[in-house]
Amino acid sequence: MAFNQDSLSGISLSKINPNYLHANSTSHVWAFGAIAELIDNAYDPDVKASHISIDKIDINKIPCLVFVDNGAGMNREQLLKMLSLGCCDKEKYDSPKHKPIGKYGNGFKSGSMRLGKDVIIFTRRIEKACVGLLSQTYLKAIDADSVIVPILEYSTSAKMPRSKDITENNLQPILKYSPFKSENELKNQIDNMKDSITGTKIIIYNLSRLEDGTEELDFQSDPEDILCPESYMKNDTNADFRPVEHVPEYKKSLRAFCSILYLCPKMKISVRKVLVKSKYVSKMLKKTAQFMYKPQWLKHNKKSIKIVLGLSCERDWNNNYGFFLYYKNRMIKAYEKIGCQKQIHPKYLFSNSTSHTWAFSAVAELIDNAYDPDVGASHINIDKIVINEETCLLFVDNGSGMNKEQLKKMLSFGYCDKDKNKDYYMPIGRYGNGFKSGSMRLGNDAIVFTKSRGSGSACVGLLSQTFLKTLEADLVYLPMLEYLTLEKMSRSCDFGDNNLDVILRYSPFKTEKELKNQFDNMKDSRTGTMIIIYNLSRLKDGTEELDFNSDPEDILCPESYMKEDTDEYFNPLENVPRYKKSLKNKNEKSITIVLGMVCEDCEGDFKDNCGFFLYNRNRLIKAFEKIGCQKQANEKGVGVIGVAELDILTPTHNKQDFCPDRRYNTVMNVLSMKLLEYWSGQHDDDVGEAIKRYKKPWVQCHQCFQWRSLPSGIYPKSLPDEWFCHMNNGSYYNRCEIEEEPDIEMANKKREKRNLRSLNKKKYSESLELEAFNERDSEETSPPTKQPIRKVAKRNLKSSKAKLNCLKQFPCVPTSSNVKQPLPGCSRDPDSSDSDETVLHGSPSKELHKRNLFKALATDIYHSSYETLLFQA
């Protein structure tokens, strides 16, 4: 139902303030995106231009950006709609072969006002030609409260007379606020369009400028192109490091941008009078694969999405990858990273580090990296040093070091191949995140020096939040250096001077010579890694989080844990160093639990605390964790220390807790039960003697890291700080080549398991023999077959019942003591007076065989029934 205009009289109209022209233009943060809006207007089917030219010209010494197309042009009414907001009737020209891009009636206004403050339009049709002005300068000068658009209309005849309904009020603002000073100059612009009968010319002037006053678009560097330097900060000295390969060419060059603007180009584009060579992206790939995807919401529509994937062939694309996303043949996004292609934003460095609420857990991450089998360091040193008046936290290990590829992976996220060496001993790291979260928790910046034997080179890498914040980067850039030989220290050409400049500017070192000297300080070992963390984390009052002054031989953490030092934390950090016996049986999923009471001579936290030490892959996850009865307000579990290695559980990525899943709850219940069993055993003399552990002192070798038990009368406190296996006099385990001595209690448990296993095999064979005998006796002969192991308990129960029924007919069981006594159904063999054998009536062979089987019936029935009850429980 159409509204009657008379019914709307007296109702106010909404106005558009001239300030909206600028506000609307800010939707284009990138200048080339604004240029694309004007190209789209020429491409759409209502204009249907076959060619558009983009150039820079000077009109009366005013630099202007000019767009000229040979499309259908516009009459006066269409021009007014284009200069207004929200007027769009392009959907009328929609066709399957050529779909319009514009739909909101806003592209020309937002695009032109983004490129400059003012724009004048010349448009020509067969009989009429029009001129229109959209000028922020003019509207600001007259202090207008709405957008006023002066328009002129001319006939295309020889003298080009002006239409009679066009007053001088339209001409004067155009001559005053445009680059043209007379009406003849305006007419000359229309005459210059005679190459095509119809078309449109857009001239944008008062072009946008940077903060330093220079023009935003660069027309000088390349005479055949228009460049966009501001987006990549060529005027910013901090951007000198930004690698060229990370900047797609279409972001810098208008010619490169226009070459991929349309998926199937249907219009020629010229930039600075040179034709642009269009690129059909999907045709420029190798090893392509094509997919058709139809979303569920298009169930009643025949449309589907065409997806083409492939590898790039051009050199310009080798370091840029992602998806080109098009809409109605028009590129919307280029090199869009999707899924696994997405990059890490610099702000993630800080947010990722907050997973460590405790500074020492962040320190432990760096220790884990040196301990893992891919590094295999035998020593790591943690210290505080001062470099050029900058306080730094230092980590130095004598491990295998890294080449440039390994260093880059360590400084990146998610790269972890430590499980490849798990046959040696299980690595701790698994997520490829420990170094980043740990180092960025301790300080804002970290520089890494490493040298490896395999490549014979030395590398330097920088991970700096300060640098990335100053650069205002949206990606994590890693400045790196590589020195090919350790003797000459010649720098590799793979990394340019930009890497060196950034490292010297944002690290404590001011010259390249100082960097090289750091490798000289690592001469104690041929390989190794040095990590220097600076701009250390501080408390709210501005003091450093870690206390380096209170104890010259320690590093304290005063705020969070009340001066609890690193020695108290790192002493139990490695459960059993290096050679863990249970790791050899990597297929076993059992949990080793050790319980004991605190000794009278224990010092530190062990004296006043109790709980479990929970380890995963030999690494401490939780210390003094109260479990079961230790959480209750009673004396149960007080003074009990437990140690459990829970390799079957999954730790959180910061390695300070376990994932609270079903397995974790089950294991905690088991530990609680074992704790109660141990506690009751300590207070029960009969059971306590069986549970009490053989106590003997142990000491660790300084060379092979294996633990050795000491003879009686020798205590660890009386030994030197560096103790070796050859000092273990009077013991078989006095050489590093000999494997670690097994625990007596564990060895007894293994022996019991072996005995039980052999007993089960024996009972299994006897049960099979008895079943075969019963089948032959009942004339239902069939060969005995081995049943599945799962049915062993059920089979034993049936066998036991059968044996029990046989025994009920005897007053006693035939044994060595009563075998000579007469039994019901038995008699002396008259022919065997010299023999004491008692035979059963019936077949002699069968009776003799039965009696031999009866000898083990009593004990066998008991064991079989007991095992069956355990299985049912």
Secondary structure as GFF3:
##gff-version 3
##sequence-region A 1 873
A	DSSP	three_ten_helix	5	8	.	.	.	ID=ss1
A	DSSP	alpha_helix	19	25	.	.	.	ID=ss2
A	DSSP	alpha_helix	31	43	.	.	.	ID=ss3
A	DSSP	beta_strand	51	59	.	.	.	ID=ss4
A	DSSP	beta_strand	62	69	.	.	.	ID=ss5
A	DSSP	alpha_helix	76	83	.	.	.	ID=ss6
A	DSSP	three_ten_helix	90	93	.	.	.	ID=ss7
A	DSSP	alpha_helix	107	115	.	.	.	ID=ss8
A	DSSP	beta_strand	116	124	.	.	.	ID=ss9
A	DSSP	beta_strand	128	135	.	.	.	ID=ss10
A	DSSP	alpha_helix	136	141	.	.	.	ID=ss11
A	DSSP	beta_strand	151	155	.	.	.	ID=ss12
A	DSSP	alpha_helix	168	176	.	.	.	ID=ss13
A	DSSP	alpha_helix	183	191	.	.	.	ID=ss14
A	DSSP	beta_strand	199	207	.	.	.	ID=ss15
A	DSSP	three_ten_helix	230	232	.	.	.	ID=ss16
A	DSSP	three_ten_helix	237	241	.	.	.	ID=ss17
A	DSSP	three_ten_helix	244	246	.	.	.	ID=ss18
A	DSSP	alpha_helix	249	252	.	.	.	ID=ss19
A	DSSP	alpha_helix	254	259	.	.	.	ID=ss20
A	DSSP	beta_strand	268	271	.	.	.	ID=ss21
A	DSSP	beta_strand	274	275	.	.	.	ID=ss22
A	DSSP	three_ten_helix	281	284	.	.	.	ID=ss23
A	DSSP	beta_strand	285	293	.	.	.	ID=ss24
A	DSSP	three_ten_helix	296	298	.	.	.	ID=ss25
A	DSSP	beta_strand	305	312	.	.	.	ID=ss26
A	DSSP	three_ten_helix	315	317	.	.	.	ID=ss27
A	DSSP	beta_strand	323	327	.	.	.	ID=ss28
A	DSSP	beta_strand	330	336	.	.	.	ID=ss29
A	DSSP	three_ten_helix	339	341	.	.	.	ID=ss30
A	DSSP	alpha_helix	347	353	.	.	.	ID=ss31
A	DSSP	alpha_helix	359	371	.	.	.	ID=ss32
A	DSSP	beta_strand	380	387	.	.	.	ID=ss33
A	DSSP	beta_strand	390	397	.	.	.	ID=ss34
A	DSSP	alpha_helix	404	411	.	.	.	ID=ss35
A	DSSP	three_ten_helix	418	421	.	.	.	ID=ss36
A	DSSP	alpha_helix	434	442	.	.	.	ID=ss37
A	DSSP	beta_strand	443	451	.	.	.	ID=ss38
A	DSSP	beta_strand	458	464	.	.	.	ID=ss39
A	DSSP	alpha_helix	465	471	.	.	.	ID=ss40
A	DSSP	beta_strand	480	483	.	.	.	ID=ss41
A	DSSP	alpha_helix	497	506	.	.	.	ID=ss42
A	DSSP	alpha_helix	512	520	.	.	.	ID=ss43
A	DSSP	beta_strand	528	536	.	.	.	ID=ss44
A	DSSP	beta_strand	556	557	.	.	.	ID=ss45
A	DSSP	alpha_helix	558	561	.	.	.	ID=ss46
A	DSSP	beta_strand	564	565	.	.	.	ID=ss47
A	DSSP	alpha_helix	566	570	.	.	.	ID=ss48
A	DSSP	three_ten_helix	581	583	.	.	.	ID=ss49
A	DSSP	beta_strand	592	597	.	.	.	ID=ss50
A	DSSP	alpha_helix	605	608	.	.	.	ID=ss51
A	DSSP	beta_strand	611	616	.	.	.	ID=ss52
A	DSSP	beta_strand	619	625	.	.	.	ID=ss53
A	DSSP	three_ten_helix	628	631	.	.	.	ID=ss54
A	DSSP	beta_strand	640	645	.	.	.	ID=ss55
A	DSSP	alpha_helix	662	682	.	.	.	ID=ss56
A	DSSP	alpha_helix	685	691	.	.	.	ID=ss57
A	DSSP	beta_strand	698	700	.	.	.	ID=ss58
A	DSSP	beta_strand	707	709	.	.	.	ID=ss59
A	DSSP	three_ten_helix	716	718	.	.	.	ID=ss60
A	DSSP	three_ten_helix	725	727	.	.	.	ID=ss61
A	DSSP	alpha_helix	744	777	.	.	.	ID=ss62
A	DSSP	three_ten_helix	789	791	.	.	.	ID=ss63
A	DSSP	alpha_helix	792	807	.	.	.	ID=ss64
A	DSSP	beta_strand	826	828	.	.	.	ID=ss65
A	DSSP	beta_strand	838	840	.	.	.	ID=ss66
A	DSSP	alpha_helix	844	854	.	.	.	ID=ss67
A	DSSP	alpha_helix	857	872	.	.	.	ID=ss68
###
